[in-house]
């Protein structure tokens, strides 16, 4: 079986963080004057939902994977291509500071976490289809998610104008597309 290597999983985890970076930055700015407990609540809800959905995706991909490796590679290629284009086109279309929500409301925090968790779940399925070590890959994704959430939340206040000019979502979309191209090359054995 051709397995996805740990370096590719790290790149995909970094791309997941970049695809959600604007949400983390907006939450950091909105929650700047809120008490620490509110920030901890946001981090815990955002992390738990994204981490659990990524784990569900990895588990689904791992359990539903075919014995035919090329089939798994083709499905993973399609998932990475579709979500890479989705992330890329969404970030081209939207301005980074258009998405400012009031994260002091519990419902908004939960729904934002749920909507940001769809991409980790889909990418988790793509990883699970090719993974030999699904739990290790799940932990790596979780590590990158928690680091991304903390840095976005706490650094946004200090560098708020400079960070919004950098379109991190574009980087995430490009990494997803690069991973799908790599899978296509492996699939065609080029």
ABEGO torsion letter per residue (X at the ends): XBBBBAAAAAAAAAAAAAAAAAAAAAAAAAAAABBAAAAAAAAAAAAAAAAAAAAAAAAAAAAABBABAAAAAAAAAAAAAAAAAAAAAAAAABBAAAABBBAABAAAAAAAAAAAAAAAAAAAAAAAAABABAAAAAAAAAAAAAAAAAAAAAAAAAAAAAAAABBAAAAAAAAAAAAAAAAAAAAAGX
